[in-house]
């Protein structure tokens, strides 16, 4: 069946039921697909079009799928067979689906189940932004897929691209015991007000917005967002504490307090005014500095506030700003079944209840978390969940930012029976929000930016930690693990008790998957602080690193001391010392498994760089020098740890200079051995030639050096010094990657 025939069938079936302008927009998207296939639409223009519809390309290395099957032999559920060159039109991709505030009903769960089964591999993936992603989607199937979603009030519009992404909110909003009020209707109003809004279409990069009902709980994570809103009440009036300019990515920025109390009626006009300022003044050419956080940092908070205030004053009145407010205090959700008392019928049930059940503010009712391994749920499980949602609740289902699903308004009297039904479908793992439930981005499975297998590592840790006696300690049990396949923090590694992000290293002449170990992040208090990397460990040895850190925490913690306080007390230097020996690997032929990634059949190598004659590790002078730079960067982190912002900034800058100097010497390039000479030589030899450019980040990391050099004599605050240390680590990682790329392309200089 052709794309147009499939589209026509579903359009005819839903005729008259589709909200406008959804139907016409999908028609327009299909037309643009046709124009692109005919070569009448530029690829860059079409890329923005499809990304705004949530349609992504997907990664394949060595012609392999994530399960080892060759791409050329991959058959779509629709019957298509992937053949020939891997282009947008014949290789599977990914479809992202926006779920504002994570809210779903039974009919929507069933449609998602059907789409995953018919167009994908039978699995729906829950993301850290309360989205759903379907992988292995053929782009020609996307119009029909979008129509079927639209029929149950789900859109993929602006799921990606330079737009306002999915608006997230606490999954406990409305039932939370600590909330000021239910933020759900405000999140929903914001999502649909800005969806397609003309003032939210001219961004240089994405905008992320989140809502939280309270300060302390991390459900909303407002401080990592471009715009974050925390519920507040003042003199009987509802409003929000507003934060701006937050973000993770390669270098995280802490959000800044924009307004201590914004009346509820001003919420939508404020988001519109911020959008207009960002659209007008935000970076457009350099994507590496195009987020709102960079604009706030560039202008300064006071100037940014002044500009937004001016913009707000000239906005044309819009009835939508307040049209939803008369209804927000009405009960949005109601129970299906009468409340009751819980009955403990087994030890297994007791353990599940302790981990996965939250007692709501409404007496006799509970919210149940369904912990999904790696955020994945099958089509059959989605259908079971839809039936359960109808049976026990009024279809009150939400996705969480930890890649799980919750059922709200379950009568406590029904919990034992609900547990049995969930268990029958393998949905009752008693691990919700524990160390056994790690968060992971797609990593090298499907993401084009992936360096190391984040999902593979998460799956391995999930299995090993259950069998580890140290994790039975309550303080360890409730630690968070978050894993990203690269530096971009899609797995939110900066916020974890134990965070990891993928890097590579040359070990004995082989490119080898590693993870940087990140400690010091704070998940609580809406992502109160960010961690820093203390050193890279081979991927296959990360479980040993986790075991060492957690065992020492159990053995040496003081009474009442939590993990963050313990790490601060023993210090980063001692933490690094615990892991240093894990970085030394035996020769490849003695244990080749250590040079591969977790649960990934693909060969991890950038080419054999040559193995030396002795049994020891072959280490080039460049590797020694870059290792020394890593030490300097870590010393900068230690200075930061004791409050020496100036010393931290100085050491970080010197580490970057020495990294650039090492590359210049390795290439035998001429340069003057002064800071100006090193930077000038690096710019000439590596930046202007684009040799240093990362395949996906371009010259972003080189710009960290240039900026640090330009501001070498500036004074640094703890926050700006923290950011410089983060940038230094990424610059050194880029030096490692550059040397590996060059070593596979040319002979290594003597």
Phi, psi and omega in degrees: 000134181285165178303314183295322180295315179298315180299316182297320180299311181289325178294319178294322181295323184259012183304130180087349182253353183272133176292139175272146009263028186303312183300314181291328178293321178292323174301316180298319179298319179296321178297318179295326175299316179298317180297321179295317180298328180276358181077017182261001178227128182300142183299321180295321178294316180292327179300315178295322179298309183290325178295323176294344174263005177081012182264114184251156163283169184222151187276140169219128178247140176055028179066024185245144168279176180294339181259010177093349180285141183294142179302319183300339182258007184282119178262129175291155173303332180284355178104350179290153178238128178287127180220163168065205183296147185273088178253175179304330189270342183235359176251143182299151178231194181235140176246120176265140185235121183283133175232088183308133183050014176077009187279130179223155171241178187297317181298321179294321176301319182291321177294318176300321177298315181297316182295318178298322182284319187275326186248341186241210182256022177083013181229133171255139184246126177270131184260174178284001175243026176060028171266170166244136175239138173245127181258164180064040179264133175276134186299331180288346176272350188294324178299316178296320178299316180295321178297317181293326175291317181299328180296340176244029173063039173239138179236153172255001184298133179058031173286343175213195180079184181277074190213177172281116183283185182305128178279121185257163179201163178306133176288347177262005182304126181099336180238358184289139180285341185255356188290154169283316174196173183283117182272358184306307184296332179287320176296317180296315180297318180296316181301313185277336175293317183274346180295113180075005181296135182299335179277359181239031183244352188244044180271153172278337177211184183288162174231130180243135184232140180218154179234141176227143180275349182207173180283315200274320185286149186268010187303327183263334179051046189295334187279003173254014187249159173300317175227122179234136185234125178249129183299136178220149172234135180221120179053042178079000180256140176275148176191194184220142164275122189250132177242145180225157170079019175274167177167151177264258183068200183297316179238111184285146176240133174283135177296155179251143179289115183268320184207126180288328178209108177255116179304146185304326181293342181264359184300305184290318175298326178294315180298325177293317180295318177298319179299319181293318178295315180295318179297325182278318189252346181294153180299137179245328186275315183261103183297337182291341179233032188258002178281162180300327181300326180287324178293317178298317179294322181292314183281330191090146185299317184297317179292320178299316179298320180297316181295320179294320179298318177298318181295319179300322184294335183257004180292142174285133181305135181233120182300338180291340180304323186234000185300329184274346189294323181301338184259355189290337181273354175287152179294115181283327181235145178228155179283155175270326187238154182296150179292162180195184180260141180287145178239118179279114185251357178192163176294323178300317178295320181299316180295319178297316180297319182297324184270324195246359186242130179246126178283119183288166175294338177273113186304135177089001180235154184221155171254129184251126177267131174256107184281120183258125178298117180060021179079011185262140174219137184277164178301316180298320179292324176298321180291320176299317181296322177298315178297317180296319180298323177289323185286316189256342183221175172271047176060043182264088185242140175219149172272154180244163179285355175257023172068032177240180178233141176239147170253123182258158175065038173274127176297134180300333178294340182264357188298319182296316179291321177299318179302317180298318182290321177294319181300322181297337180250019178059041180240020186239028178298126185276059188230008187302133176056041177232178178295341180278000186236062185293149175266140181213142169280174179297332179058214185287351177303311185220344187275135181290344180265353186298136176252317179232160187279089180294319179292322178297316178294317179300317179296320179293316178297321179302319180286314186290321186292330177298328182268359185267125185296329183295334182283355175283344174293130186301322181294327177280321184305325186260017171285153178254137172245130179224134191229130175244144180284347177211192184284352191282355171065029173296333175273003176061040183296335180295340187260357190272158167298314176236104181250151180218139171223146189286137173218174173233158179218154173271114178238117180053036177087007180236135170293126189230132181293133178228167169229134169286137179266123184248123179235154175102359178286154180236115179282324182289176180055042179055044181069067189290331180206160183252144177273170177233150181287137180251352179158155181267137179234138177307141185308315184291350180252005177298319177304322177294322177297316178298318181297316181297314183295314183290323179295321179292322177301314180295320185286328191242358182292150178270166182303126178075006184275125177273178188294316181298318179294323178297315180297319178296321184290314182281337175089152182296327181298318179291324177297316180296320180300325179300332190250352189304319185290342181291342182282347180271122181250148173290166177306150185306318184289343178279324180207075183298337181298330181291346181263006180248172181257168183290128171051040181227114184285349184286147177289128178261096178198149171253021181112146178286118183273001181101128181255134184288176185279331181272173182278352181281175181285137177277116182235119179281161175304324179298317179298319176302315184292320179290327174296321177296323177295321177299321178297318179297319178296323178290324176297326175297320178296322178294322176297320178298323183297328181261012175086012181267081183296319180296315179295321179297315181296319180297313181293321180297314178300316180296324178297319177294316178303315182292328175295315177297319179298320180297318179294319179298316179295320180298323179275359181057039179272151177281135173198152175277134186281047174240162178306314178297318181294320179295314181294318178298315179296319179296318179299315183293313188276330188241327183271307181298328179276351182065015178297325183279349187296130173288144182304333184244335182259355180061224182268017184306314187286329175296325181295335175299317178296313182299318181293318179297322179293317180297331184248026185299332183260006180285160171273150185238139172272167175305323181290314182290328176292320176302316181295319179296321177298318178299315180295324179297316179299319180291324177297318179293321175301319179294326175297316176302312183296320180298316181294324177294316179298314182294325182293333179274344183264329183223169175289144180289132178302147181293000000 
